[in-house]
C-alpha cells in the first residue's frame, strides 16, 4: 500500500509539473507572437506607402516587387531570429536586403499585409535536381502571376494580364520575355546577367512534395481529398520565422496541456482502484457484537 501511495503521489506531482511546464512555451509563444505583430505593423506601413494610389492587385504586386528589388543589396542575408536554420525574418531582409530567397520572402510578407495571397516558389532545373532560384507567385484579379525581386521581372501577356507558373511551365515564354528585356535594356543593366534557367518554370513548385516521407504523405492526403498539391501556394509560416516559432511553441504548450489532462484522468482511475474497501455487515451485526461483549 505504501508503494502504491508513493507512486500515486508521484503521478499527481507529474500532472502538476506538466501543467506548469505548459505555461513556459505558452508564455514564450505569446512573446514571439507579439514581436511578430509589431513586425507586421512595420511591413504594413511600408507596403501601403509603396502602393499608394494603386487600385488593382496586379499593379500593387508589381510595385512591391520593384521596390524590394531596389531596396538594399543582393547578398545572402545572414541574420536570423533565435534559430539560424529558419533564416532571416522579413523585417531583417527589409533592413539589409538579401538573395533571391530572402527578397522573395519580403515580397510575399508585404503582399500579405495588403491581403494579397502569395507564396514563394522554387525553380528546379530538372526533376531530381536541387533548387537554383526562388520567385513569388501571387494571386491577382485575373489569376496568378509570377514576380522575381532579384531581377525585377514579371511576366505580362500584353493584354493587361500576367502569367503564373502553370502558364509558364513547359513553354519558352519566360525565357523569351527575359531575352526581350535584355535586348531593350542597357549594357550595364542587371537584367543582362539573368540566366535563362531563372526564367524556366518546367519544374517550379511552391512546395517540394518529394522532399521526405512526411511531405509525400501530406501530398497523398491532399490528392485523396481531391486537391492537386501542385496548385497550393506555399504556406506563409514556412517563410516567416517568428510566425513559425510562435505556432510551434503554441502546439508544444497544447500538447503538454493535453498530456496533463490525460495524466489526471488516469490518476483518478488509479486512485479509485487502491481505495480500501470494507465488507458490508448485515443489519444488526454491530449491535449483536456489542451485546456479546457485554455478556
C-alpha positions as CSV (number, residue, x, y, z in Angstrom):
1,X,0.0,0.0,0.0
2,X,2.8,2.5,0.8
3,X,4.5,1.8,-2.5
4,X,1.2,2.3,-4.4
5,X,0.6,5.5,-2.4
6,X,4.1,6.9,-3.3
7,X,3.5,6.1,-7.0
8,X,0.2,7.9,-6.9
9,X,1.7,11.0,-5.2
10,X,4.5,11.0,-7.8
11,X,1.8,10.7,-10.5
12,X,-0.1,13.6,-9.1
13,X,3.1,15.7,-8.9
14,X,3.9,14.9,-12.5
15,X,0.5,16.2,-13.6
16,X,1.1,19.4,-11.8
17,X,4.5,19.7,-13.3
18,X,3.2,19.1,-16.8
19,X,0.7,22.0,-16.3
20,X,3.5,24.3,-15.1
21,X,5.7,23.3,-18.0
22,X,2.9,24.0,-20.4
23,X,2.8,27.6,-19.3
24,X,6.5,28.1,-20.2
25,X,6.2,27.5,-24.0
26,X,2.8,29.3,-24.0
27,X,4.4,32.4,-22.5
28,X,7.3,32.2,-25.0
29,X,4.9,31.8,-27.9
30,X,2.9,34.8,-26.8
31,X,6.1,36.9,-26.6
32,X,7.2,35.8,-30.1
33,X,3.7,36.4,-31.4
34,X,3.7,40.0,-30.1
35,X,7.1,40.6,-31.7
36,X,5.6,39.2,-35.0
37,X,2.6,41.5,-34.7
38,X,5.0,44.5,-34.3
39,X,7.0,43.4,-37.3
40,X,3.8,43.2,-39.3
41,X,2.9,46.8,-38.4
42,X,6.2,47.9,-40.0
43,X,5.7,45.8,-43.1
44,X,2.1,47.1,-43.5
45,X,3.1,50.7,-43.2
46,X,5.8,50.2,-45.9
47,X,3.5,48.2,-48.2
48,X,0.8,50.8,-48.0
49,X,3.2,53.6,-48.8
50,X,4.7,51.7,-51.8
51,X,1.3,51.0,-53.3
52,X,-0.3,54.4,-52.5
53,X,-2.7,55.3,-55.3
54,X,-2.8,51.9,-57.0
55,X,-6.1,50.1,-57.2
56,X,-5.5,46.7,-58.9
57,X,-3.8,43.8,-57.2
58,X,-1.5,43.3,-60.2
59,X,-0.3,46.9,-60.0
60,X,0.3,46.5,-56.3
61,X,2.2,43.2,-56.8
62,X,4.4,44.7,-59.5
63,X,5.1,47.8,-57.3
64,X,6.1,45.8,-54.3
65,X,8.3,43.6,-56.4
66,X,10.0,46.6,-58.0
67,X,10.5,48.3,-54.6
68,X,12.0,45.2,-53.0
69,X,14.4,44.8,-55.9
70,X,15.7,48.3,-55.4
71,X,15.8,48.0,-51.6
72,X,19.3,47.2,-50.2
73,X,21.7,44.7,-51.7
74,X,21.5,41.2,-53.2
75,X,23.9,39.2,-51.0
76,X,22.7,36.4,-48.7
77,X,21.2,37.8,-45.5
78,X,22.9,36.0,-42.6
79,X,20.7,37.4,-39.8
80,X,18.1,35.2,-38.1
81,X,15.7,35.2,-35.1
82,X,16.7,32.6,-32.4
83,X,17.0,29.7,-34.9
84,X,19.6,30.1,-37.7
85,X,18.1,27.4,-39.8
86,X,14.9,29.4,-40.3
87,X,16.8,32.3,-41.9
88,X,16.1,36.0,-41.7
89,X,12.8,37.5,-40.8
90,X,11.1,39.7,-43.5
91,X,11.9,42.7,-41.4
92,X,15.6,41.7,-41.4
93,X,15.5,41.5,-45.2
94,X,13.8,44.9,-45.2
95,X,16.7,46.3,-43.3
96,X,19.7,44.6,-45.1
97,X,18.4,43.1,-48.3
98,X,19.2,39.5,-49.3
99,X,19.4,37.0,-52.1
100,X,16.5,35.6,-54.2
101,X,15.0,33.6,-51.4
102,X,15.3,36.5,-48.9
103,X,13.9,39.1,-51.2
104,X,11.1,36.8,-52.3
105,X,10.3,36.3,-48.6
106,X,10.0,40.0,-48.1
107,X,7.8,40.5,-51.2
108,X,5.4,37.8,-50.0
109,X,5.2,39.2,-46.5
110,X,4.5,42.7,-47.7
111,X,1.8,41.4,-50.1
112,X,0.2,39.5,-47.2
113,X,-0.1,42.8,-45.3
114,X,-2.2,44.0,-48.3
115,X,-4.3,40.9,-48.1
116,X,-2.9,39.6,-51.3
117,X,-2.4,35.8,-51.2
118,X,1.1,34.8,-52.3
119,X,3.9,32.4,-51.6
120,X,7.4,31.5,-52.7
121,X,8.1,29.1,-55.5
122,X,11.4,27.3,-56.1
123,X,12.8,26.7,-59.6
124,X,14.4,23.4,-60.2
125,X,16.5,22.8,-63.4
126,X,15.3,19.1,-63.5
127,X,13.1,16.6,-61.7
128,X,15.8,15.3,-59.4
129,X,17.9,18.5,-59.1
130,X,18.2,20.9,-56.2
131,X,16.6,24.4,-56.4
132,X,18.5,27.1,-58.1
133,X,16.3,30.1,-57.8
134,X,13.2,31.5,-55.9
135,X,10.4,33.7,-57.0
136,X,7.0,34.8,-55.8
137,X,3.6,33.6,-57.1
138,X,0.7,35.9,-56.1
139,X,-3.0,35.9,-56.8
140,X,-4.3,38.9,-58.7
141,X,-7.7,39.8,-60.1
142,X,-7.3,37.5,-63.2
143,X,-5.5,34.6,-61.7
144,X,-1.9,34.2,-60.6
145,X,1.3,36.0,-61.6
146,X,5.0,35.4,-61.0
147,X,7.3,38.2,-59.9
148,X,11.1,38.0,-59.4
149,X,12.5,40.5,-57.0
150,X,16.1,39.6,-57.6
151,X,15.8,40.6,-61.3
152,X,12.8,43.0,-61.1
153,X,10.8,40.9,-63.6
154,X,7.2,39.9,-64.0
155,X,5.6,38.1,-67.0
156,X,2.9,40.1,-68.7
157,X,0.8,38.7,-71.6
158,X,0.4,42.1,-73.4
159,X,-3.4,42.3,-72.8
160,X,-3.3,43.5,-69.2
161,X,-2.9,40.0,-67.7
162,X,0.1,38.2,-66.3
163,X,1.4,34.6,-66.4
164,X,1.7,32.3,-63.4
165,X,3.8,29.1,-63.0
166,X,1.2,26.9,-64.6
167,X,1.1,29.0,-67.8
168,X,4.9,29.4,-67.9
169,X,5.8,25.7,-67.3
170,X,6.5,23.8,-70.5
171,X,6.8,26.9,-72.7
172,X,9.6,29.3,-73.8
173,X,7.5,32.4,-72.8
174,X,9.6,33.1,-69.7
175,X,12.9,32.9,-71.5
176,X,11.6,34.9,-74.5
177,X,10.4,37.6,-72.2
178,X,13.7,37.9,-70.4
179,X,15.6,37.9,-73.8
180,X,13.3,40.8,-74.9
181,X,14.1,42.7,-71.7
182,X,17.8,42.2,-72.2
183,X,17.6,43.4,-75.8
184,X,15.8,46.5,-74.8
185,X,17.9,47.3,-71.7
186,X,21.3,49.0,-71.5
187,X,24.5,47.1,-71.4
188,X,25.1,47.8,-67.7
189,X,21.6,46.8,-66.6
190,X,21.5,44.0,-64.1
191,X,18.9,42.1,-66.2
192,X,21.8,41.3,-68.7
193,X,23.2,38.9,-66.1
194,X,19.9,36.9,-65.7
195,X,20.4,33.3,-66.8
196,X,17.7,31.5,-68.9
197,X,17.4,28.9,-66.1
198,X,15.9,31.6,-63.7
199,X,13.1,32.0,-66.2
200,X,12.4,28.3,-66.9
201,X,9.5,27.1,-64.9
202,X,9.1,23.5,-66.1
203,X,10.0,22.1,-62.7
204,X,9.0,25.1,-60.5
205,X,7.0,24.2,-57.4
206,X,5.7,26.0,-54.3
207,X,6.5,23.0,-52.1
208,X,8.9,20.2,-52.8
209,X,6.4,17.3,-52.1
210,X,9.1,14.7,-52.8
211,X,11.5,16.0,-50.2
212,X,10.8,13.4,-47.5
213,X,8.2,10.8,-46.2
214,X,6.2,13.4,-44.4
215,X,5.8,15.8,-47.4
216,X,4.9,12.8,-49.6
217,X,2.2,11.7,-47.0
218,X,0.8,15.2,-47.0
219,X,0.7,15.3,-50.8
220,X,-1.1,11.9,-50.8
221,X,-3.7,13.2,-48.3
222,X,-4.3,16.3,-50.4
223,X,-4.8,14.2,-53.5
224,X,-7.2,11.9,-51.5
225,X,-9.2,15.0,-50.7
226,X,-9.3,15.7,-54.4
227,X,-7.0,18.7,-54.3
228,X,-3.9,18.9,-56.5
229,X,-1.0,19.8,-54.2
230,X,0.9,21.4,-57.1
231,X,-1.7,24.2,-57.1
232,X,-1.1,25.0,-53.4
233,X,0.6,28.3,-52.6
234,X,3.5,27.9,-50.2
235,X,2.2,28.3,-46.6
236,X,3.1,31.7,-45.2
237,X,4.5,30.4,-41.9
238,X,7.2,28.5,-43.8
239,X,8.8,31.8,-44.8
240,X,8.2,33.8,-41.6
241,X,10.5,32.5,-38.8
242,X,8.6,34.4,-35.9
243,X,5.3,33.1,-37.0
244,X,6.7,29.6,-37.4
245,X,8.2,29.7,-33.9
246,X,5.0,31.1,-32.3
247,X,2.9,28.3,-33.9
248,X,5.4,25.6,-32.8
249,X,5.5,26.8,-29.2
250,X,1.7,27.1,-29.0
251,X,1.5,23.5,-30.3
252,X,4.0,22.3,-27.7
253,X,2.0,24.1,-24.9
254,X,-1.2,22.5,-26.2
255,X,0.4,19.0,-26.2
256,X,1.6,19.4,-22.7
257,X,-1.9,20.5,-21.5
258,X,-3.5,17.5,-23.2
259,X,-0.9,15.3,-21.5
260,X,-1.8,16.9,-18.2
261,X,-5.5,16.1,-18.7
262,X,-4.7,12.5,-19.6
263,X,-2.5,12.1,-16.6
264,X,-5.1,13.5,-14.2
265,X,-7.7,11.2,-15.7
266,X,-5.5,8.2,-15.3
267,X,-4.7,9.3,-11.7
268,X,-8.3,9.4,-10.8
269,X,-8.9,6.0,-12.2
270,X,-5.9,4.5,-10.4
271,X,-6.9,6.3,-7.1
272,X,-10.3,4.6,-7.2
273,X,-8.7,1.2,-7.6
274,X,-6.5,1.5,-4.5
275,X,-9.2,2.9,-2.1
276,X,-9.7,0.5,0.8
277,X,-13.0,-1.4,0.7
278,X,-14.6,-3.0,3.8
279,X,-17.0,-5.9,3.6
280,X,-20.6,-4.9,4.3
281,X,-22.1,-6.4,7.5
282,X,-25.7,-7.5,7.7
283,X,-28.1,-5.3,9.7
284,X,-27.9,-5.8,13.4
285,X,-24.5,-7.4,13.3
286,X,-22.8,-4.5,15.0
287,X,-25.4,-4.4,17.8
288,X,-25.2,-8.1,18.2
289,X,-21.4,-7.9,18.7
290,X,-21.9,-5.2,21.3
291,X,-24.3,-7.3,23.3
292,X,-21.9,-10.3,23.0
293,X,-19.1,-8.2,24.6
294,X,-21.3,-7.1,27.4
295,X,-22.5,-10.6,28.1
